[in-house]
């Protein structure tokens, strides 16, 4: 990592983020599931970020970054801007509404309708561009230069990571005997935040494991290579929130230090987990959010006899009817 690059948030910064967003986001429940526990041979707790404001964990990082930037006087008349496959865009639009500034979101051409409508519903402006996070990021940089809007990146930003760390903090506080936390991985902001929080609060006692689609395995390949790597083409998976072509430098570094491993699951396994969550736990979860339960079921031998917290990262999916 470059010496002049932003650094990972330290434990004090993680604690500041928790205080900053307290009262503005939901402390989401940890629900047990006997069915999933029996099928996996573990004591399962579901961290329901699908019930979070704006439908995913993303509001934690987006709001923390926006509030911190406002306090530093960094947000001007043009407001805030981001690039997102959907959930972070919703979160930034909502954060803009909360702090009272305009918000614009550069989205992929194939954004799911439910996510586009939600962004507009929170007052965000939609700008379509390409299919990859790099294309969207480049367009956001152009717009920021033209307008002066402040970019709130989707994952590779210290305040965003610190905000996402509150998911891990709540799990450790509400489930002190947790052995394993499973987190889905896109760009790695949630994984990084959870890993940093678990390390700060438990000294790496808790095993943190990431979950990626087999066709969107940028973090897995990066950890194997010892550096961030870029996939050669846009990933194709039903888990549209887990499709960045490369992890961030900060998120990779947090994973390198504190993440035990990455588990890969395919689309059929994700669909099965999504269906099981709806049928038996009565939880409507998007494919990206169901990936952790897919990993728990398919790789159950890894978790036998353990107390496991599986993060259901979001619930912004097209209804199946």
Secondary structure, DSSP 8 states (H G I E B T S, - for coil): --TTS-----HHHHHHHHHHHTTTS----EEE-HHHHHHHTSEEEEEEGGGSGGGBTHHHHHHHHHHHHHHTT---TT-EEEEESSHHHHHHHHHHHHHT--EEEEE-TT--HHHHHHHHHTT-EEEE--SSHHHHHHHHHHHHHHH--EE--SSSSHHHHHHHHHHHHHHHHH-TT--EEEEE-SSSHHHHHHHHHHHHHHTT-SEEEEEEETT--HHHHHHHHTS----SS----S-GGG--SS--HHHHHHHHHH--EEEEE-HHHHHHHHHHHHHHS-----HHHHHHHHHHHHTGGGGTT-EEEEEE-B-------
